[in-house]
Amino acid sequence: MRLVSLSDIGLVRKVNQDSYISVYNKNHDLLLLVCDGIGGAKAGEVASLEIVKYFGEVFASNHGFKDADEAITYLKYQVRQASNHVYKMSLTSKKYEGMGTTIAGLLISSVGNFVINAGDSRVYGFHDHQLRQLTTDHTLVNELLDRKLINEEEAKVHPKRHYLTKFLGVYEDATCDVYAVSSFNEYYLLSSDGLHGYVSKSQMENIIDNNDFSLEEKAQFLLKSALAKGGYDNITLILVKIGGDDHE
């Protein structure tokens, strides 16, 4: 297994509010996280960084899991704890008031693989030449789509398309999705919306599927594609290859 992590401020924003981490526990299970700070000037970068710092500490001391249920319970609990940590920080200073972050995560463990999600950062799986979104966007527009109140074209231009319905840190309690990945994937991609919000699924799919590119080149091409679309947001991605050698 190999991975490449990249983060770029983009071409417009003055601060990179994205944070990411890859950390192994004592059982050599791997946890990957991408967090995208929200709240504009209200210290979104602090919220996202605090979440990955929290998990960097607690997961490194974890000894592994006896089964899938224990892994899911652990992840849900630690997400709530991390969110509460950020919320308490937000009460200590006016400049932190209302700060929050998305979270998208992947646990690759001896008892299975699991995704974590709150917000609109994403985890994708790639298998058999196809890129599949494994997480659900927690946005107002996605809820309207599910209820068939708007269509796909209306969603793209909806004035509230960036409104999140789940996130960490803003309130005392937070919920997130945590569930097992049921299918095998040759690659996993974690990304903030600075990537998937501007680069089409088919374009990302073609880059990952190109066997002439190394893993590092695939990650770089994904980043460059987002910059070529205008780089309007911070761009963060983690690309993971399951098995294989240095050049696919």
Stockholm file with secondary structure:
# STOCKHOLM 1.0

chainA/1-248         MRLVSLSDIGLVRKVNQDSYISVYNKNHDLLLLVCDGIGGAKAGEVASLEIVKYFGEVFASNHGFKDADEAITYLKYQVRQASNHVYKMSLTSKKYEGMGTTIAGLLISSVGNFVINAGDSRVYGFHDHQLRQLTTDHTLVNELLDRKLINEEEAKVHPKRHYLTKFLGVYEDATCDVYAVSSFNEYYLLSSDGLHGYVSKSQMENIIDNNDFSLEEKAQFLLKSALAKGGYDNITLILVKIGGDDHE
#=GR chainA/1-248 SS CEEEEEEECCSSCSSCCEEEEEEECTTCCEEEEEEEEESTTTTHHHHHHHHHHHHHHHHHTCCCCSSHHHHHHHHHHHHHHHHHHHHHHHTSCGGGTTCEECEEEEEEETTEEEEEEESSCEEEEEETTEEEECSCCCBHHHHHHHTTSSCHHHHHHCTTTTCBSCCBSSSSCCCCEEEECCSCCSEEEEECHHHHTTSCHHHHHHHHHCTTSCHHHHHHHHHHHHHHTTCCSCEEEEEEECSSCSCC
#=GC SS_cons         CEEEEEEECCSSCSSCCEEEEEEECTTCCEEEEEEEEESTTTTHHHHHHHHHHHHHHHHHTCCCCSSHHHHHHHHHHHHHHHHHHHHHHHTSCGGGTTCEECEEEEEEETTEEEEEEESSCEEEEEETTEEEECSCCCBHHHHHHHTTSSCHHHHHHCTTTTCBSCCBSSSSCCCCEEEECCSCCSEEEEECHHHHTTSCHHHHHHHHHCTTSCHHHHHHHHHHHHHHTTCCSCEEEEEEECSSCSCC
//
